[in-house]
């Protein structure tokens, strides 16, 4: 894995070129689209629970999506 032990997120290269596995503590997604759906669900739940915290969660989701996109485009 590309992250240290105990990290919440780890980006892992898969065997197929142009594909990326994203491992989290909860799910493993095979594509960036899966990550975006997962992040979107967490953004929606955070907005419902704490409307003032939506910006922080949205920034986190955008940052993760940009990192995944950069890795996929480099591969």
SVG drawing of the C-alpha trace seen along z (x, -y; Angstrom):
<svg xmlns="http://www.w3.org/2000/svg" viewBox="-30 -27 34 34">
<polyline fill="none" stroke="black" stroke-width="0.4" points="0.0,0.0 1.1,-3.6 0.2,-4.8 1.5,-4.1 -0.1,-1.6 -3.2,-3.0 -4.0,-5.4 -7.7,-5.9 -7.3,-6.0 -4.8,-4.2 -4.5,-4.3 -3.5,-1.0 -2.6,-0.3 -4.6,2.6 -3.3,5.0 -5.4,3.4 -3.8,0.2 -5.8,-3.0 -7.7,-1.4 -7.2,-2.2 -8.4,-0.5 -9.2,-2.9 -9.2,-1.2 -10.9,-2.8 -11.8,-1.4 -15.2,-0.7 -15.2,0.1 -12.9,0.8 -13.8,-0.9 -12.5,0.2 -13.0,-3.2 -12.8,-6.9 -16.6,-6.9 -17.1,-4.6 -15.1,-6.9 -17.1,-9.9 -20.4,-8.1 -18.9,-7.1 -17.7,-10.7 -21.1,-12.2 -23.0,-10.0 -20.8,-11.2 -21.2,-14.8 -25.0,-14.4 -25.0,-12.8 -22.7,-15.5 -24.9,-18.3 -27.9,-16.7 -26.3,-16.2 -24.3,-19.5 -25.2,-22.0 -22.2,-24.3 -19.7,-21.5 -20.6,-21.0 -17.8,-23.1 -15.1,-21.0 -16.5,-17.7 -17.0,-19.0 -13.3,-20.2 -12.2,-16.8 -14.2,-15.0 -12.9,-17.3 -9.3,-16.8 -9.6,-13.0 -11.3,-13.0 -8.5,-15.3 -5.8,-13.0 -7.5,-9.9 -7.9,-11.6 -4.2,-12.7 -3.1,-9.1 -5.4,-7.6 -4.3,-10.1 -0.6,-9.5 -1.1,-5.7"/>
</svg>
